[in-house]
């Protein structure tokens, strides 16, 4: 079956590339893919004991993580480590001692989160930082109102899409990195009892983002782009994050409070 073939591909890639040094980004991608497959065979591919040892080997005294042995430190690595540990049920307080506090130091005067303390706020790093804190149940340590002001200001009034940093062009991938922050922020502010929150819409223009993705980011040959004028330079990265942002823009909440905002015909709705 296709699922069995996917499991075999991940396992074969591991065997083929075992000579290459391990890295947190592909570790995160592989574990996520195996969890999406969701079979016992897929779960059994992961050696949890060795994975925990590997994560400990990357942990730094200040709470941060290296991306790989001898590699760089930034908020991505903290998120990848937290996500992988959570998905595989090996998350411990010892492994992440000091991590939340280090991430909080990466929130700068703009309200967003940079790659390391003192760095410019950036959509990808901000998502990774907030998402890691949500996993660690420490998101309340951030200045959430300042973060909310920063991220809502990144949706461009004319284009409808999101930019990644101040004074930068809109890019389709930030449809997820920035819009994906809003459900996490909504959840955190709701937990604080914020009475101003809507119970039917996220805190950004959902229709405008859909319009940008559907009209500007689709490649006629298939796949999605970062912006118009890129020819056929579509890729899996932008396709994934444009579609992810589109899903966020179309669906608010779940269960009894699920609300759909779908631009155009019903065939545009993502599951």
FENCOR-V155818 format. One record per residue. N is the residue number from 1. RES is the residue in one small letter. PSI is psi in whole degrees, -180 to 180 (NA if undefined). OMEGA is omega in whole degrees, -180 to 180 (* if undefined). D_CENTER is the distance of its C-alpha to the mean C-alpha in Angstrom with 2 decimals. Layout:
n & res & psi & omega & d_center
N & RES & PSI & OMEGA & D_CENTER
N & RES & PSI & OMEGA & D_CENTER
This chain:
n & res & psi & omega & d_center
1 & x & 168 & -180 & 29.45
2 & x & -39 & -180 & 26.22
3 & x & -45 & 179 & 24.25
4 & x & -37 & 178 & 26.74
5 & x & -39 & 180 & 26.49
6 & x & -43 & 178 & 22.70
7 & x & -44 & -179 & 23.28
8 & x & -38 & 179 & 26.08
9 & x & -44 & 179 & 24.11
10 & x & -44 & -179 & 21.51
11 & x & -42 & 179 & 24.50
12 & x & -39 & 178 & 26.54
13 & x & -39 & 178 & 23.88
14 & x & -45 & -178 & 23.83
15 & x & -40 & -177 & 27.63
16 & x & -38 & -173 & 27.96
17 & x & 22 & -177 & 25.67
18 & x & -19 & 179 & 26.70
19 & x & -19 & 179 & 28.51
20 & x & 142 & -180 & 25.38
21 & x & 140 & 179 & 23.92
22 & x & 155 & -173 & 20.88
23 & x & 140 & -175 & 17.54
24 & x & -33 & -178 & 14.41
25 & x & -52 & 176 & 12.07
26 & x & -26 & 174 & 14.27
27 & x & -46 & 177 & 14.85
28 & x & -46 & -178 & 11.29
29 & x & -43 & -178 & 11.54
30 & x & -45 & 179 & 15.04
31 & x & -41 & 178 & 14.61
32 & x & -44 & 180 & 11.93
33 & x & -43 & 180 & 14.43
34 & x & -38 & 179 & 17.29
35 & x & -34 & 176 & 15.96
36 & x & -40 & 176 & 15.44
37 & x & -47 & 166 & 19.01
38 & x & 18 & 178 & 20.00
39 & x & 162 & 178 & 23.58
40 & x & -38 & 179 & 25.55
41 & x & -40 & 179 & 26.14
42 & x & -45 & -180 & 22.46
43 & x & -35 & -177 & 21.93
44 & x & -14 & 176 & 25.12
45 & x & -29 & -173 & 23.88
46 & x & 121 & 174 & 21.90
47 & x & 96 & -173 & 24.28
48 & x & -36 & -179 & 22.88
49 & x & -48 & 179 & 25.59
50 & x & -36 & 179 & 24.98
51 & x & -43 & 179 & 21.20
52 & x & -41 & 177 & 21.87
53 & x & -40 & 180 & 24.43
54 & x & -44 & 179 & 22.09
55 & x & -41 & 177 & 19.49
56 & x & -34 & -179 & 22.50
57 & x & -22 & -179 & 23.76
58 & x & -12 & -177 & 20.77
59 & x & 135 & -180 & 20.89
60 & x & 157 & -177 & 22.56
61 & x & -28 & -178 & 25.13
62 & x & 3 & 178 & 23.18
63 & x & -12 & 179 & 20.28
64 & x & 176 & 179 & 17.97
65 & x & 144 & 168 & 17.29
66 & x & 149 & 173 & 18.37
67 & x & -33 & 176 & 16.23
68 & x & 168 & -179 & 19.51
69 & x & 123 & -179 & 23.14
70 & x & 7 & -175 & 24.46
71 & x & -167 & -176 & 21.19
72 & x & 160 & 174 & 19.21
73 & x & 131 & 169 & 17.57
74 & x & 180 & -173 & 14.48
75 & x & -27 & 178 & 11.53
76 & x & -44 & -176 & 9.43
77 & x & -38 & 178 & 12.17
78 & x & -42 & 179 & 12.17
79 & x & -47 & -180 & 8.65
80 & x & -44 & -180 & 9.65
81 & x & -45 & -179 & 12.96
82 & x & -42 & -179 & 12.12
83 & x & -46 & -179 & 10.06
84 & x & -45 & -180 & 12.91
85 & x & -39 & 179 & 15.54
86 & x & -45 & -178 & 14.58
87 & x & -32 & -177 & 14.47
88 & x & 6 & 176 & 17.77
89 & x & 41 & 176 & 19.36
90 & x & 19 & -178 & 20.27
91 & x & 122 & 179 & 18.64
92 & x & 156 & 178 & 21.55
93 & x & -32 & 179 & 22.41
94 & x & -44 & -179 & 24.10
95 & x & -37 & -175 & 21.17
96 & x & 24 & 175 & 19.03
97 & x & 123 & 178 & 22.06
98 & x & -8 & -176 & 21.38
99 & x & -45 & -180 & 17.63
100 & x & -43 & -180 & 16.85
101 & x & -37 & 178 & 19.69
102 & x & -42 & 179 & 18.57
103 & x & -42 & -180 & 15.14
104 & x & -34 & 178 & 17.21
105 & x & -18 & 180 & 19.42
106 & x & -11 & 174 & 16.68
107 & x & 125 & -175 & 16.71
108 & x & -172 & -175 & 19.37
109 & x & -24 & 179 & 22.04
110 & x & -28 & -176 & 19.97
111 & x & -25 & 177 & 17.79
112 & x & -176 & -176 & 14.48
113 & x & 133 & 176 & 13.30
114 & x & 176 & -179 & 14.48
115 & x & -36 & 177 & 14.00
116 & x & 166 & 179 & 17.09
117 & x & 133 & 178 & 19.54
118 & x & -2 & -177 & 21.38
119 & x & 157 & 179 & 19.05
120 & x & 142 & 178 & 18.22
121 & x & 140 & -173 & 15.27
122 & x & 140 & -175 & 12.48
123 & x & -45 & -179 & 9.54
124 & x & -46 & 179 & 7.19
125 & x & -37 & -179 & 8.87
126 & x & -43 & 177 & 8.98
127 & x & -48 & -178 & 5.46
128 & x & -41 & -179 & 5.76
129 & x & -49 & -180 & 9.20
130 & x & -43 & -179 & 9.17
131 & x & -40 & 177 & 6.97
132 & x & -42 & 179 & 9.37
133 & x & -35 & 176 & 12.19
134 & x & -44 & 178 & 11.67
135 & x & -40 & -179 & 11.97
136 & x & -1 & -179 & 14.92
137 & x & 41 & -179 & 16.28
138 & x & 21 & -176 & 16.84
139 & x & -22 & 180 & 14.93
140 & x & -15 & -180 & 18.47
141 & x & -20 & 179 & 19.18
142 & x & 160 & 168 & 17.38
143 & x & 93 & -172 & 19.32
144 & x & -35 & 180 & 17.44
145 & x & -41 & 177 & 19.91
146 & x & -40 & 178 & 19.56
147 & x & -41 & 179 & 15.76
148 & x & -44 & 179 & 16.41
149 & x & -41 & -178 & 19.05
150 & x & -49 & -173 & 17.01
151 & x & -37 & 179 & 14.09
152 & x & -27 & 176 & 16.67
153 & x & -7 & -179 & 18.72
154 & x & -9 & 174 & 16.27
155 & x & 122 & -174 & 17.08
156 & x & 134 & -173 & 20.18
157 & x & -39 & -178 & 23.28
158 & x & -51 & -176 & 24.85
159 & x & -37 & -177 & 22.14
160 & x & -18 & 177 & 19.97
161 & x & -180 & -178 & 16.75
162 & x & 144 & 167 & 14.56
163 & x & 160 & -180 & 15.29
164 & x & -30 & -180 & 13.11
165 & x & 165 & 177 & 15.96
166 & x & 140 & 176 & 19.34
167 & x & 27 & 176 & 21.94
168 & x & 164 & 179 & 19.78
169 & x & 155 & 173 & 19.81
170 & x & 145 & 178 & 17.53
171 & x & 134 & -176 & 15.13
172 & x & -31 & -177 & 13.81
173 & x & -26 & 179 & 10.38
174 & x & -5 & 170 & 9.84
175 & x & -29 & 175 & 10.66
176 & x & -50 & -174 & 7.05
177 & x & -37 & 179 & 5.76
178 & x & -52 & -180 & 8.88
179 & x & -31 & 179 & 9.88
180 & x & -19 & 176 & 6.91
181 & x & -31 & -172 & 8.28
182 & x & -42 & 174 & 11.60
183 & x & -37 & 179 & 11.66
184 & x & -42 & 177 & 10.60
185 & x & -41 & 179 & 13.26
186 & x & -46 & -180 & 15.62
187 & x & -45 & -178 & 15.60
188 & x & -42 & -180 & 16.27
189 & x & -34 & 177 & 18.97
190 & x & -38 & 179 & 20.47
191 & x & -25 & 177 & 20.95
192 & x & -4 & 179 & 22.93
193 & x & 29 & 180 & 25.08
194 & x & 113 & -175 & 24.29
195 & x & -10 & -178 & 26.81
196 & x & -7 & -176 & 25.72
197 & x & 139 & 173 & 22.61
198 & x & 148 & 175 & 23.02
199 & x & 23 & 178 & 22.98
200 & x & -14 & -177 & 22.55
201 & x & 149 & 172 & 20.10
202 & x & 170 & -176 & 16.88
203 & x & 48 & 171 & 17.64
204 & x & 170 & -179 & 17.34
205 & x & 97 & -174 & 19.52
206 & x & -38 & -180 & 18.13
207 & x & -40 & -180 & 21.05
208 & x & -39 & 178 & 20.80
209 & x & -42 & 178 & 17.24
210 & x & -41 & -180 & 18.48
211 & x & -43 & 179 & 21.53
212 & x & -46 & -177 & 19.80
213 & x & -47 & -174 & 17.72
214 & x & -35 & -175 & 20.78
215 & x & -28 & -174 & 23.41
216 & x & -25 & -171 & 22.00
217 & x & -8 & -178 & 19.28
218 & x & 132 & 177 & 21.13
219 & x & 131 & 180 & 23.16
220 & x & -26 & -180 & 26.64
221 & x & 2 & -178 & 26.55
222 & x & 150 & -177 & 23.38
223 & x & 174 & -178 & 19.68
224 & x & 151 & -174 & 17.78
225 & x & 174 & 173 & 18.02
226 & x & -33 & -180 & 16.51
227 & x & 164 & 178 & 19.73
228 & x & 154 & 178 & 23.35
229 & x & 5 & -180 & 25.82
230 & x & 8 & 179 & 23.81
231 & x & -128 & -180 & 26.26
232 & x & 30 & -177 & 25.02
233 & x & 43 & 176 & 22.35
234 & x & 158 & -180 & 19.71
235 & x & 169 & -179 & 17.41
236 & x & -34 & -179 & 15.02
237 & x & -57 & -178 & 12.04
238 & x & -32 & 177 & 12.87
239 & x & -45 & 180 & 14.15
240 & x & -49 & -172 & 11.05
241 & x & -27 & 171 & 8.91
242 & x & -45 & 179 & 12.16
243 & x & -38 & 179 & 12.84
244 & x & -43 & 177 & 9.61
245 & x & -37 & 178 & 10.39
246 & x & -41 & 179 & 13.95
247 & x & -41 & 178 & 13.53
248 & x & -44 & -178 & 12.12
249 & x & -25 & -178 & 15.03
250 & x & -22 & -172 & 17.49
251 & x & 123 & 173 & 16.95
252 & x & 131 & 173 & 17.38
253 & x & -162 & -180 & 17.63
254 & x & 170 & 178 & 19.30
255 & x & -131 & -176 & 22.79
256 & x & -26 & -178 & 25.49
257 & x & 16 & 178 & 23.38
258 & x & 129 & 180 & 21.49
259 & x & 129 & -180 & 22.14
260 & x & 138 & 172 & 21.65
261 & x & 98 & -174 & 21.79
262 & x & 121 & 178 & 22.41
263 & x & 129 & 179 & 23.68
264 & x & -156 & -177 & 26.67
265 & x & 165 & -179 & 28.04
266 & x & -20 & 179 & 26.74
267 & x & -15 & 178 & 26.02
268 & x & -12 & -174 & 22.97
269 & x & 128 & 173 & 21.30
270 & x & 146 & 177 & 18.43
271 & x & NA & * & 18.74
